[in-house]
Amino acid sequence: MDLQKHAPARDGAPAPADLRASDADRDRVADILREALAEGRLTADEHAERVEGVLHAKTVGELEAFIRDLPAAHQGPSAPGYASVPPRPAPGAIPAEADANVVAVFSSAMRRGRWRAGRRLHAYAVFGSVEIDLSEAVFEYQQVVVKAVSVFGDVQIRVPENVSLRGTGGGVLGNFEVAPLDSAESEAPVVYVDGWAVLGNVEARPKRGRLVADILDRVQGEVDRKLRKHLDR
């Protein structure tokens, strides 16, 4: 694959594409490639070839060459600002009882598609796998807590790329990984992933190309609908 060369800026500073790539830059491009493979935009061989190139890329421009023909690389604002994330909910602010439980014991379970995300969700994988996909969910609350526990299992959590994502937890001979994410929207949902991975895996990251839009309009629309229903009684 030919890589585009970029001339340095006139003032002597390197152009953005000529800057050295970080591990976070490589992770972002790898996420886009993984989603493209899952959507059928890339074959397995194409995916493997591009991932190999990503691992050896030295600059941001070289990385961008591997995703230039993929839609997810061109979605969203090119240079977003970032809003401060609201403080973590105080103890008791969010009920301890889960709005929904997703449990897999020697099996698999998932929650995805168009569904309403409550304030708290619990996911347990014991010798099984759980997938929590919030990329198409309707957020009725700004702060959502996901408790994820994996024992010899796997919990995968995906969120829209324009929400904020935080994680608190750890692994015992396992892997607990939450990719921090900051939204450019001050009213965007914040997803907190808490939990443990015991000889298992818990992973949370954004799903590239999936966005939450008109968050306040959705919440206000639901409030108006309930109010009209009450007045019509």
N, C-alpha and C positions, 0 to 999 in steps of 0.2 A: 504494500500500500504506500503510495507516495505521500510524503508529509510536506505540508506547506511551510515555506520559510517566511519568517517575518522580520522586517527591518526594524532596528531599534528606533525609539522615539527621537525626535530632533534635538531634544535637550540633553541627550546623552543617556537618559535613563532607559532601561529595557522596556520594550512593549509588553503588555500583560501576557501575551501568548508566549513570550520568551522567558518568563519567570520559571524558576525551578518548580517542578510539581511536588506537592506534599503527599503524605499518605492519605490525607482526607480527600485530596483531588482524585487520587487513584480509586479510592473507595466509591466516590460519587460516580465515576465513569463505569466502574465494575457493576454498580447497582443498575445503571441504565442498560448495560449489555445483558445482565441477567433477566431483566424484565422483557427486553426485546426477544430473547430466546424463548421465554415462557409464552409470549404473544405470537410466536411464529414468524417474527420479522427476520430472524437470523436462524440459519441452520446450526446444528451442533458443531460442525467443522468451522463455520464462520465465527461462532462464539468463541471457540477454543483459540482460534488464530488471533482474534482481537484481544482477548484476555492476556495472551502471551505478550502481545505488543504493549499492553497497558503496564505490565509488570516491568518492562524495560524502558518505558518512556521517561524522559528526563525533564521535559518542559510541559507547561500547560497546553501549549499549541499542539504538541505531539499527541497529548491525550485527547484533545478535542477532535483530532482527525479520525479517531476510531468511532465517534458517535455522530459525526456531522450529518449522516444520512438517516438518523433516527428521530422521530417526532419528539420524543421526550427530552431531547437535548435542546429544543427550541421553545419549550413551553415555560410560562412564568416570566416574571420580570428579569431582565438581564443583569441588573445590578441592584438588588433589593436592599432596603434598609432593614433594620431589625428592631422590633419593639421589645420592651422589657417584659419578661415573663412574670405574671402575677405571683405573689408569694404562695408557697405551698399551703394547701388548706390546713387550718389549725386542727388539732385533735378534736374529733367530734363534729367538725363542720360537714364531713361526708359520712353518712351512716356506715357502720361496720358491716351491716348486712348487704350482701351483693344483690344488685338488680338482676343479675344472671350469672349462672355457673356453667362453665364448659369443662367437662371432665372426660378424660380418656384413660382407662385402665386396661392395659393389654389391647388397646384399640386406637382408633383415631376419631377426633371430633373437630368440628370447625364452626365458625360463625363468620359469614361473609355475605356480600351483596348489599342490598338496601335494607338496613335495619336501624333501629333507634338505639343509640348508645346511652345508657343511663349514667349515673354518677360513679358506680362501682361495678367492676366485673372481675370475677375470679376464674382463673384457668389452672387446672391441675392435670399434669401428665405423669402417669405412673406406668412405666414400661409401655408408653404409648406416645401419640403425637397430637398436639392441639394447634390449630391455626385460628388466630383472631385477626380478621382483616377489617380495619376501620376505614379503608379508603373510599367506600361508598356509603358509609354510615351517616345517619342524621344525628348531629350533636345537639341535644337539647340543653346541655349544660356546658359552661366554659371549661370546667375542671373535671377530668375523668381519671379515676384511679383504676389501674389494672393490676391485680395481684396474681403473679405467675409463679407457680411452684412446679419444678420438674424433678422427678426421681427416676433415674434411668429412662428418661423420656426427653421429649423435645417440644418446646413451646415457641411458636413463631408469631410475632405481632407486627402488623403492618399498619401504617398511618398515612393519611394524606401528606403531601410534602409541604403544605402551607399551614400546618399546625406546629405547635411547640411540643417537644418530646423530652422527658426527663426520666432518669432511672435511679433507683436505689436498691442495692441488693448485692449478691455475691455468689460465688460457686464453691462447692466442696468437692474437689476432684471433678469439677464440671465447669461449664462456661456460662457466665451471665454477661450479656453484652447489649447495651442500649446506646444507640448512636444519638447523642444530643442534637436537638434541632431547635432553631429559633425562627419563629414566624415573623414576617414583616407586618402582620396585621395585629393591632393592639387588642382586638376583641376575638382573636382566633382561639380555638380550643387548646387546652394544654393537657397532654396525656402523661400521667405519671405511672411508670411501670415499677412495681415493687416486687421483690421475691427472691427466690433462691433456686440454684441448680445443683442438685446433689447427684453426682455421677450422670449428669444430663446436660441439657442445653436450654437456655432462655435467651431469645434474641428479639430485639425490637428495632425497627428502622423504617424510614419513609419509603413509600411506594411511588417511584418516580412517574410523573405524568398524571397523578391523581390529586385533585384539589378540592378543598371545601370552599364553596362559593356562597355568597349572600348569607353568611352565618346569622347575622342579626335578623334579617328578613325572615328566615325560617323560624327562628324562635318567636318573633313577634307574630308571625302568621299563625303559629300554633296557639299562642295566647288568645289572639282574636277569635280563632275558631271555637275555643272552649268557652269564651265569653259569650259569643253569639248563641251557642248551644244552651248555655245557662239562661239567657234572656228569653229564649224561645219557649222555655218550659212553662 
